Amino acid sequence: MERRRFGKTDRLLSISTLGTMRFWSTGPIRNFPEIIHLSSGKTGGATFAEMTKDCPGPFFPDHFLDEEAPMMTPEEQAVLARQSRFKVHGRKKGMLKRSEADWLPERVRQLSPPWAETRRELLTRWHANPDHARLWLEIGFGNGDTLTHMATHAPQDRLIGIDVFMEGFSALLRRMERLHLDNIAVEAGHALEILETRGVTHLFDRVMINFPDPWPKKRHHKRRLIQTDFLDTLARAMTPGGLLTLATDWPEYGIWMLDHLERHPAFINAYGPRQPAPEPDLWLPTCFQKKGEAAGRTILHLAYHRP
Ligand SMILES: C[S@@+](CC[C@H](N)C(=O)[O-])C[C@H]1O[C@@H](n2cnc3c(N)ncnc32)[C@H](O)[C@@H]1O
């Protein structure tokens, strides 16, 4: 099996209970910077240099290279690369009650959209008129305030919400039941992964991304939802003529959004280059907006056509 020297950019992948160390090189493959898992049960991660600085002897690289630690197979690398790309940061389950944890995942599965290859087929399966109904997507719907508000005001439309935060699903489902809404479907998970694995193409007339997590620290910027590869996938998922709206209360993330969207060939600012948009129709201020405003931040709205 091929062996190689580890460099400064390599990351510790795992330490088995037997002390075998496995590594993943970040060198040749961009965008997978932190694939770290300690199978000994510890969490967190470190570069090879950090891990080994206080561990002379068996962990010294040259010695390690002579050990019998297996290298990763290409299949293992592919799986890990995928997991890393769709890694979700922050809390995922929140404060789910024990009783909710029993029924919620199944209920969420029952409410998954009737995915189809074409928009027409999907809307027809969903008992909507494809010539009149619009298909919406909200990424990161939180507690579902906006999703249920839109669904109430546009009963002829169909709306899909994607989020990774399970506590939000519980709140959304309760509200859907109370309001007797049957034009909302949901998916749990990383939006990019869902859109890619479903092979979603030319489906959505409207996409909303409201107050995505700002990840203000520079070292966390790579966790931001708005990234070029995410916009590539989103552009594919939208219908030509579709509209993407975004809102943030975080000025620096607003500039980040503008920078990424303005240079993306599949999106055209609906109000002119680098211009903000007015509040979208039927706008509902959510708690994230109120929190931002209470802290003295102004809300930036953006709107982009997908030509
Ligand atoms: C700050 S909250 C905003 C919630 C809602 N849009 C609002 O305005 O009230 C951000 C939401 O995005 C979700 N989220 C974060 N990363 C995501 C991802 N990769 N895919 C889907 N949802 C995500 C979080 O779980 C959270 O519910």
The ligand as an SDF file (V2000), in Angstrom:
LIG
                    3D

 27 29  0  0  0  0  0  0  0  0999 V2000
  -30.9010   32.3150   12.1670 C   0  0  0  0  0  0  0  0  0  0  0  0
  -32.0390   31.0770   11.7710 S   0  0  0  0  0  0  0  0  0  0  0  0
  -33.2550   31.9130   10.7810 C   0  0  0  0  0  0  0  0  0  0  0  0
  -34.5890   31.2220   10.7790 C   0  0  0  0  0  0  0  0  0  0  0  0
  -35.6840   31.8580    9.9010 C   0  0  0  0  0  0  0  0  0  0  0  0
  -35.2710   31.9740    8.5380 N   0  0  0  0  0  0  0  0  0  0  0  0
  -36.1450   33.1810   10.4500 C   0  0  0  0  0  0  0  0  0  0  0  0
  -35.8900   34.2030    9.8130 O   0  0  0  0  0  0  0  0  0  0  0  0
  -36.7450   33.1930   11.5160 O   0  0  0  0  0  0  0  0  0  0  0  0
  -31.1540   30.1120   10.5750 C   0  0  0  0  0  0  0  0  0  0  0  0
  -31.8120   28.7920   10.2800 C   0  0  0  0  0  0  0  0  0  0  0  0
  -31.0880   28.1460    9.2280 O   0  0  0  0  0  0  0  0  0  0  0  0
  -30.9730   26.7730    9.5440 C   0  0  0  0  0  0  0  0  0  0  0  0
  -29.8260   26.2340    8.7800 N   0  0  0  0  0  0  0  0  0  0  0  0
  -28.5120   26.4560    9.0260 C   0  0  0  0  0  0  0  0  0  0  0  0
  -27.7520   25.8180    8.1190 N   0  0  0  0  0  0  0  0  0  0  0  0
  -28.6040   25.1820    7.2760 C   0  0  0  0  0  0  0  0  0  0  0  0
  -28.4330   24.3420    6.1500 C   0  0  0  0  0  0  0  0  0  0  0  0
  -27.2150   24.0630    5.6980 N   0  0  0  0  0  0  0  0  0  0  0  0
  -29.5220   23.8440    5.5360 N   0  0  0  0  0  0  0  0  0  0  0  0
  -30.7550   24.1480    5.9990 C   0  0  0  0  0  0  0  0  0  0  0  0
  -30.9830   24.9400    7.0690 N   0  0  0  0  0  0  0  0  0  0  0  0
  -29.9340   25.4430    7.7010 C   0  0  0  0  0  0  0  0  0  0  0  0
  -30.8190   26.7470   11.0430 C   0  0  0  0  0  0  0  0  0  0  0  0
  -31.1600   25.4880   11.6040 O   0  0  0  0  0  0  0  0  0  0  0  0
  -31.8150   27.8270   11.4600 C   0  0  0  0  0  0  0  0  0  0  0  0
  -33.1070   27.3220   11.6430 O   0  0  0  0  0  0  0  0  0  0  0  0
  1  2  1  0
  2  3  1  0
  2 10  1  0
  3  4  1  0
  4  5  1  0
  5  6  1  0
  5  7  1  0
  7  8  2  0
  7  9  1  0
 10 11  1  0
 11 12  1  0
 11 26  1  0
 12 13  1  0
 13 14  1  0
 13 24  1  0
 14 15  1  0
 14 23  1  0
 15 16  2  0
 16 17  1  0
 17 18  1  0
 17 23  2  0
 18 19  1  0
 18 20  2  0
 20 21  1  0
 21 22  2  0
 22 23  1  0
 24 25  1  0
 24 26  1  0
 26 27  1  0
M  CHG  2   2   1   9  -1
M  END
$$$$
